[in-house]
């Protein structure tokens, strides 16, 4: 049996809505009336998960109305790429999140005796290479954020890059 969506008022005047199973709309209306409710509207509910029925316009179409044109799509042979900086920023963010997880799990495993061993966690935690990559990813994200905040430009990009490389070199000279 098909389902019908309804809106009705009960004996106190409160709005009730829901679905009811009936043979046809008149049977659904009769079932609601038997409950003492006054049906407002009853609509057939499709059993399909999606309805592909296009709604009919409430007013007639105007023959000389200007139609909106769709945006032209690029030809299939032309590929669209994201800027390299956005891709590197995404990669650096995920890399930094991974290193944060490594440090959190490594610190936990290093500070408490665990009943099991997590392979490579202590090696990654104590590795100077992982620490350098973490700092480099952090510097890249900070530098790119500063570059975007100051506005783009070749000289601003070069300045931020030189400062970032200089800070990283000073870090590597003093830590290792």
C-alpha positions as CSV (number, residue, x, y, z in Angstrom):
1,X,0.0,0.0,0.0
2,X,1.2,3.5,-0.7
3,X,2.1,6.1,1.9
4,X,0.6,9.5,2.2
5,X,2.1,12.5,4.0
6,X,-0.6,14.5,5.9
7,X,-1.1,17.7,7.9
8,X,-4.2,17.8,10.0
9,X,-5.6,19.5,13.1
10,X,-6.8,17.5,16.0
11,X,-9.8,18.1,18.2
12,X,-7.9,20.7,20.3
13,X,-6.8,22.6,17.1
14,X,-3.2,21.5,17.3
15,X,-1.3,20.8,14.1
16,X,-0.5,17.1,13.5
17,X,1.7,15.9,10.7
18,X,3.1,12.6,9.6
19,X,2.7,9.7,7.2
20,X,-0.2,7.2,6.9
21,X,-0.6,4.1,4.8
22,X,-3.8,3.9,2.8
23,X,-5.1,2.6,-0.6
24,X,-5.6,6.1,-2.0
25,X,-5.8,9.7,-0.8
26,X,-9.6,9.5,0.0
27,X,-9.0,6.5,2.3
28,X,-6.2,8.4,4.1
29,X,-8.5,11.4,4.5
30,X,-11.2,9.1,5.9
31,X,-8.8,7.5,8.3
32,X,-7.8,10.9,9.7
33,X,-11.4,11.9,10.0
34,X,-12.1,8.7,12.0
35,X,-9.4,9.8,14.5
36,X,-11.4,13.1,14.9
37,X,-8.8,15.1,13.0
38,X,-9.5,17.6,10.2
39,X,-7.2,17.0,7.2
40,X,-5.5,20.1,5.8
41,X,-3.6,18.4,3.0
42,X,-2.6,14.9,2.0
43,X,0.2,14.2,-0.5
44,X,1.3,10.9,-1.9
45,X,4.8,9.9,-0.8
46,X,7.0,8.2,-3.4
47,X,8.5,4.9,-2.5
48,X,11.6,5.7,-4.5
49,X,14.5,7.1,-2.5
50,X,14.8,10.1,-4.8
51,X,12.1,11.7,-6.8
52,X,13.1,12.7,-10.3
53,X,9.9,14.4,-11.1
54,X,10.5,18.0,-12.0
55,X,8.0,20.4,-10.4
56,X,5.6,22.1,-12.7
57,X,5.8,25.9,-12.7
58,X,2.9,27.6,-11.1
59,X,2.7,30.3,-13.8
60,X,3.0,29.8,-17.5
61,X,6.4,30.2,-19.0
62,X,7.1,33.5,-20.7
63,X,8.1,32.9,-24.3
64,X,10.5,35.9,-24.6
65,X,12.1,35.6,-21.2
66,X,15.9,35.6,-21.1
67,X,17.2,32.2,-20.2
68,X,20.2,31.8,-17.9
69,X,23.2,30.2,-19.6
70,X,25.2,27.6,-17.9
71,X,28.9,28.2,-17.3
72,X,31.0,26.7,-20.1
73,X,33.0,23.8,-18.9
74,X,36.6,23.4,-20.0
75,X,37.3,21.0,-22.8
76,X,38.0,17.5,-21.7
77,X,41.7,17.7,-22.7
78,X,42.3,20.8,-20.6
79,X,43.1,20.0,-16.9
80,X,42.7,22.3,-14.0
81,X,45.2,22.3,-11.2
82,X,45.3,23.8,-7.8
83,X,48.1,26.2,-7.0
84,X,51.2,24.4,-5.8
85,X,51.2,26.4,-2.6
86,X,47.7,25.2,-1.6
87,X,48.8,21.6,-2.3
88,X,51.9,22.0,-0.2
89,X,50.0,23.7,2.6
90,X,47.6,20.8,2.7
91,X,50.4,18.3,2.8
92,X,52.3,20.2,5.5
93,X,49.1,20.3,7.6
94,X,48.6,16.6,7.4
95,X,52.3,16.0,8.0
96,X,52.2,18.2,11.1
97,X,49.1,16.4,12.4
98,X,50.9,13.0,11.9
99,X,54.0,14.2,13.8
100,X,51.8,15.5,16.6
101,X,50.3,12.1,16.9
102,X,53.7,10.5,16.9
103,X,54.9,12.8,19.7
104,X,51.7,12.2,21.7
105,X,51.9,8.4,21.4
106,X,55.7,8.4,21.9
107,X,55.5,10.6,25.0
108,X,52.8,8.3,26.4
109,X,54.8,5.2,25.7
110,X,58.0,6.7,27.0
111,X,56.5,8.0,30.2
112,X,54.5,4.9,31.2
113,X,55.2,1.2,31.0
114,X,52.8,-0.2,28.5
115,X,51.8,-3.9,28.4
116,X,52.5,-3.9,24.6
117,X,55.1,-2.4,22.3
118,X,54.3,0.0,19.5
119,X,57.0,-0.4,16.8
120,X,59.1,2.6,15.8
121,X,57.4,5.0,18.2
122,X,60.4,5.6,20.4
123,X,62.7,5.8,17.4
124,X,60.4,8.4,15.7
125,X,60.1,10.3,19.0
126,X,63.8,10.6,19.5
127,X,64.8,11.1,15.9
128,X,66.3,14.5,15.1
129,X,65.2,14.1,11.4
130,X,61.5,13.9,12.4
131,X,62.0,16.9,14.7
132,X,63.5,18.8,11.8
133,X,60.7,17.9,9.5
134,X,58.1,18.9,12.1
135,X,59.8,22.3,12.5
136,X,60.1,22.7,8.7
137,X,56.4,21.9,8.2
138,X,55.5,24.4,11.0
139,X,57.7,27.1,9.5
140,X,56.1,26.6,6.1
141,X,52.6,26.9,7.5
142,X,53.5,30.0,9.5
143,X,55.4,31.6,6.5
144,X,52.6,30.9,4.1
145,X,50.0,32.3,6.5
146,X,52.1,35.5,6.9
147,X,52.5,35.7,3.1
148,X,48.7,35.5,2.6
149,X,48.0,38.0,5.4
150,X,50.5,40.6,4.0
151,X,49.1,40.1,0.5
152,X,50.7,38.3,-2.4
153,X,53.6,39.6,-4.3
154,X,57.0,38.3,-5.6
155,X,59.1,40.3,-3.2
156,X,57.0,39.5,-0.2
157,X,57.2,35.8,-1.1
158,X,61.0,36.0,-1.4
159,X,61.2,37.9,1.9
160,X,59.1,35.3,3.7
161,X,61.0,32.4,2.1
162,X,64.4,33.9,3.1
163,X,63.3,34.5,6.7
164,X,61.9,30.9,6.9
165,X,65.1,29.3,5.5
166,X,67.2,31.5,7.8
167,X,65.2,30.5,10.9
168,X,65.5,26.8,9.9
169,X,69.2,27.0,9.3
170,X,69.7,28.7,12.6
171,X,67.7,25.9,14.3
172,X,69.7,23.2,12.6
173,X,73.0,24.8,13.5
174,X,72.1,25.0,17.2
175,X,70.2,21.8,17.7
176,X,72.1,19.1,16.0
